[in-house]
């Protein structure tokens, strides 16, 4: 069961810890933080595109073995 509540300026999300790996949650929260920073930035669309491509490339290099490993 997933529960979302809001208190003042905070959103509180509760879910069973078996539902999602803690590493994934940490990466998700980091992405939210980066998106918040990007919204405040005066970066151009082209710079944003280039940065996103670089991040995807780095992510793939870090995680490709998880997706490509053969059982």
C-alpha positions as CSV (number, residue, x, y, z in Angstrom):
1,X,0.0,0.0,0.0
2,X,1.3,3.4,-0.9
3,X,0.3,6.5,1.1
4,X,1.0,10.1,0.2
5,X,0.3,12.9,2.7
6,X,1.1,16.6,2.8
7,X,2.1,18.6,5.8
8,X,2.9,22.3,5.3
9,X,5.6,22.3,2.6
10,X,6.4,18.6,2.9
11,X,5.1,15.6,0.9
12,X,5.3,12.3,2.8
13,X,5.4,9.1,0.8
14,X,5.0,5.8,2.7
15,X,5.4,2.4,1.1
16,X,6.6,-1.1,2.1
17,X,10.4,-1.1,2.0
18,X,10.3,-4.4,0.0
19,X,8.5,-2.5,-2.8
20,X,11.6,-0.6,-4.0
21,X,15.3,-0.9,-3.4
22,X,16.8,1.8,-1.2
23,X,19.4,2.6,-4.0
24,X,16.6,3.3,-6.4
25,X,14.8,5.6,-3.9
26,X,18.1,7.5,-3.3
27,X,18.6,7.9,-7.1
28,X,15.0,9.1,-7.5
29,X,15.4,11.7,-4.8
30,X,18.6,12.9,-6.3
31,X,16.8,13.3,-9.7
32,X,14.1,15.3,-8.0
33,X,16.7,17.6,-6.5
34,X,18.4,18.0,-9.8
35,X,15.2,18.9,-11.5
36,X,14.5,21.5,-8.9
37,X,17.9,23.0,-9.5
38,X,17.3,22.9,-13.3
39,X,14.0,24.7,-13.0
40,X,15.8,27.6,-11.3
41,X,18.6,27.6,-13.8
42,X,19.0,29.9,-16.8
43,X,20.5,27.1,-18.9
44,X,19.5,27.1,-22.6
45,X,17.5,24.3,-24.2
46,X,20.5,23.1,-26.1
47,X,22.7,23.0,-23.0
48,X,19.9,21.1,-21.2
49,X,19.7,18.6,-24.0
50,X,23.5,18.0,-24.0
51,X,23.5,17.6,-20.2
52,X,20.7,15.1,-20.4
53,X,22.5,13.1,-23.1
54,X,25.6,13.0,-21.0
55,X,23.7,11.9,-17.9
56,X,22.0,9.1,-19.8
57,X,25.4,8.0,-21.2
58,X,26.9,7.9,-17.7
59,X,23.9,6.1,-16.3
60,X,24.0,3.5,-19.0
61,X,27.8,2.9,-18.4
62,X,27.1,2.5,-14.7
63,X,24.1,0.2,-15.0
64,X,24.3,-1.7,-18.3
65,X,25.6,-4.8,-16.7
66,X,22.5,-5.2,-14.6
67,X,20.4,-5.2,-17.8
68,X,22.6,-7.2,-20.0
69,X,23.7,-10.0,-17.7
70,X,22.6,-13.4,-18.8
71,X,21.3,-15.9,-16.3
